[in-house]
């Protein structure tokens, strides 16, 4: 077995251990009671970026368009945009069978890296949508650098005229697209942060005449 393969196996084992160690949190925040006409799911996304970097993007209730590509603009219409109870109106990009969504920040925990929002209304298919997102640290298998595992669970109504399977497929596709986009944005930001730290380090080695000491 190659070294790379051994590291990948170790990563899978570590991931299983991580999830097992988070059972209380998962049961508390990612287990939802479903109504007769609702479906739910939980999705995972591995991101090769530190948790604090990913969190700096996810926690911005006032800027979901930073990684959610289906959103065009966001406007806070209630609260300050960061406190529980804040309400936002998001406009979707043109060409979609939807135009807008009104959403409320249900809770946010800076210590646990967990946040949740609920859809209050709007013109779209995700009626009564409620999601919870939590971030968990792990060590990247190949590089050994810190990474983040994102768990996102949701509950949503099954629209009239649609089956449960159709709703599941549609909603999972939207969430997966958002999570993949989050990974791209966070990994790019992590690279920029790393480059900035190197630049600062190099600068500290300069003397007053701008020459390296």
C-alpha positions as CSV (number, residue, x, y, z in Angstrom):
1,X,0.0,0.0,0.0
2,X,1.4,3.4,-1.0
3,X,2.0,6.2,1.5
4,X,-0.7,8.3,-0.2
5,X,-3.2,5.4,0.0
6,X,-2.3,4.8,3.7
7,X,-2.9,8.5,4.5
8,X,-6.3,8.4,2.7
9,X,-7.3,5.3,4.7
10,X,-6.3,7.1,7.9
11,X,-8.3,10.2,6.8
12,X,-11.5,8.0,6.4
13,X,-10.8,6.4,9.8
14,X,-10.3,9.9,11.3
15,X,-13.4,11.2,9.7
16,X,-15.5,8.3,11.1
17,X,-14.0,8.9,14.5
18,X,-14.8,12.6,14.2
19,X,-18.4,11.9,13.3
20,X,-18.7,9.4,16.1
21,X,-17.3,12.0,18.5
22,X,-19.9,14.5,17.4
23,X,-23.0,12.3,17.9
24,X,-24.4,14.4,20.7
25,X,-24.1,17.6,18.5
26,X,-25.5,15.9,15.4
27,X,-28.4,14.5,17.4
28,X,-29.1,17.9,19.0
29,X,-28.8,20.1,15.9
30,X,-29.1,17.9,12.8
31,X,-32.0,15.6,13.8
32,X,-35.3,17.1,12.7
33,X,-38.9,16.1,13.2
34,X,-40.6,15.8,9.8
35,X,-44.2,16.7,9.1
36,X,-46.4,14.5,6.9
37,X,-45.5,16.5,3.8
38,X,-41.9,17.3,4.5
39,X,-38.5,15.7,3.6
40,X,-35.1,16.2,5.2
41,X,-31.5,15.3,4.6
42,X,-28.0,15.9,5.8
43,X,-25.0,16.6,3.5
44,X,-21.3,16.7,4.1
45,X,-18.6,18.8,2.4
46,X,-14.8,18.4,2.9
47,X,-13.0,21.8,2.7
48,X,-9.2,22.1,2.6
49,X,-9.2,25.3,4.7
50,X,-9.1,26.1,8.4
51,X,-12.4,26.2,10.3
52,X,-12.0,29.9,11.2
53,X,-11.6,30.7,7.5
54,X,-14.7,28.8,6.5
55,X,-16.7,30.2,9.4
56,X,-15.8,33.8,8.4
57,X,-17.8,33.1,5.2
58,X,-20.7,31.0,6.6
59,X,-21.5,33.2,9.5
60,X,-22.2,36.3,7.3
61,X,-26.0,36.2,7.3
62,X,-25.9,39.5,5.5
63,X,-23.7,38.2,2.6
64,X,-24.9,34.7,1.5
65,X,-24.2,35.6,-2.1
66,X,-20.5,35.4,-1.3
67,X,-20.7,31.7,-2.0
68,X,-24.3,30.9,-2.9
69,X,-24.2,31.3,-6.7
70,X,-27.9,31.2,-7.2
71,X,-28.3,34.5,-5.2
72,X,-27.8,37.9,-6.8
73,X,-28.3,40.4,-3.9
74,X,-29.1,40.4,-0.2
75,X,-30.8,43.2,1.8
76,X,-31.3,43.1,5.6
77,X,-34.8,44.2,6.3
78,X,-34.9,43.3,10.1
79,X,-32.3,43.4,12.8
80,X,-28.6,44.1,12.3
81,X,-27.8,41.2,10.0
82,X,-25.7,39.3,12.6
83,X,-28.0,38.8,15.6
84,X,-30.6,36.1,16.0
85,X,-33.9,37.2,14.6
86,X,-32.4,39.2,11.8
87,X,-34.3,39.0,8.5
88,X,-32.9,39.2,5.0
89,X,-34.4,39.4,1.6
90,X,-32.4,37.7,-1.2
91,X,-33.0,38.1,-4.9
92,X,-32.1,35.2,-7.1
93,X,-30.2,35.3,-10.4
94,X,-32.3,35.6,-13.5
95,X,-33.2,32.5,-15.4
96,X,-34.3,30.5,-12.4
97,X,-37.9,29.5,-11.7
98,X,-37.8,31.7,-8.6
99,X,-37.2,35.4,-7.9
100,X,-36.8,36.1,-4.1
101,X,-36.7,34.6,-0.6
102,X,-37.3,36.1,2.9
103,X,-35.2,34.4,5.5
104,X,-34.6,34.7,9.3
105,X,-31.5,33.9,11.3
106,X,-32.7,31.3,13.8
107,X,-29.5,30.9,15.9
108,X,-25.7,31.3,15.7
109,X,-23.1,29.9,18.0
110,X,-19.6,31.4,17.5
111,X,-18.1,28.9,20.0
112,X,-19.6,25.8,18.4
113,X,-19.4,27.1,14.8
114,X,-23.1,26.4,14.2
115,X,-25.7,28.6,12.5
116,X,-29.3,28.1,11.2
117,X,-31.8,30.0,9.1
118,X,-35.4,29.5,8.2
119,X,-37.3,30.6,5.1
120,X,-40.3,32.8,5.9
121,X,-41.6,33.3,2.4
122,X,-40.8,34.3,-1.1
123,X,-41.2,33.2,-4.7
124,X,-39.5,29.8,-4.9
125,X,-40.0,26.1,-4.3
126,X,-38.3,25.8,-0.9
127,X,-41.3,26.6,1.3
128,X,-40.7,26.3,5.0
129,X,-37.1,25.5,4.4
130,X,-35.0,25.3,7.6
131,X,-31.3,24.5,7.6
132,X,-28.6,24.0,10.2
133,X,-24.9,24.2,9.3
134,X,-22.0,23.1,11.6
135,X,-18.3,23.2,11.0
136,X,-15.8,20.6,12.3
137,X,-12.0,20.5,12.3
138,X,-10.0,17.6,10.9
139,X,-6.5,17.1,9.6
140,X,-6.1,16.8,5.9
141,X,-4.9,13.3,5.0
142,X,-2.1,14.1,2.4
143,X,-0.8,17.5,3.5
144,X,-1.5,17.2,7.3
145,X,-2.9,20.7,7.2
146,X,-6.1,21.6,9.1
147,X,-9.3,21.2,7.2
148,X,-13.0,21.6,7.8
149,X,-15.9,19.2,7.5
150,X,-19.2,21.0,6.9
151,X,-22.4,19.3,7.9
152,X,-25.6,20.9,6.5
153,X,-29.0,19.4,7.3
154,X,-32.4,20.7,6.2
155,X,-36.1,20.2,6.3
156,X,-38.5,21.5,3.6
157,X,-42.1,21.1,2.4
158,X,-42.9,18.9,-0.5
159,X,-44.7,21.2,-3.0
160,X,-48.0,20.3,-4.4
161,X,-47.6,18.4,-7.7
162,X,-44.1,17.1,-6.7
163,X,-43.1,13.8,-5.2
164,X,-40.9,13.3,-2.2
165,X,-38.1,12.0,-4.4
166,X,-38.3,14.9,-6.8
167,X,-38.1,17.4,-3.9
168,X,-35.2,15.5,-2.3
169,X,-33.3,15.5,-5.6
170,X,-33.9,19.2,-6.2
171,X,-33.1,20.4,-2.7
172,X,-30.0,18.2,-2.4
173,X,-28.7,19.5,-5.7
174,X,-29.1,23.1,-4.6
175,X,-27.4,22.4,-1.2
176,X,-24.5,20.5,-2.8
177,X,-23.9,23.3,-5.3
178,X,-23.8,25.8,-2.4
179,X,-21.4,23.6,-0.4
180,X,-19.1,23.0,-3.4
181,X,-19.0,26.7,-4.0
182,X,-18.3,27.3,-0.3
183,X,-15.3,25.0,-0.6
184,X,-13.9,26.9,-3.6
185,X,-14.3,30.3,-2.0
186,X,-12.9,29.2,1.4
187,X,-9.9,27.4,-0.1
188,X,-9.1,30.5,-2.3
189,X,-9.4,32.7,0.8
190,X,-7.2,30.3,2.9
191,X,-4.5,30.5,0.1
192,X,-4.7,34.3,0.2
193,X,-4.3,34.3,4.0
194,X,-1.3,32.0,3.8
195,X,0.3,34.2,1.1
196,X,-0.3,37.3,3.3
197,X,1.3,35.7,6.3
198,X,4.4,34.8,4.2
199,X,4.6,38.3,2.9
200,X,4.5,39.7,6.4
201,X,7.1,37.2,7.5
202,X,9.4,38.2,4.7
203,X,8.8,41.9,5.5
204,X,9.8,41.4,9.1
205,X,13.2,40.2,7.9
206,X,14.0,43.6,6.3
207,X,16.1,46.2,7.9
208,X,15.4,50.0,7.9
209,X,16.9,50.4,4.4
210,X,14.6,47.8,3.0
211,X,17.3,45.1,2.7
212,X,16.9,41.6,4.1
213,X,18.8,41.1,7.3
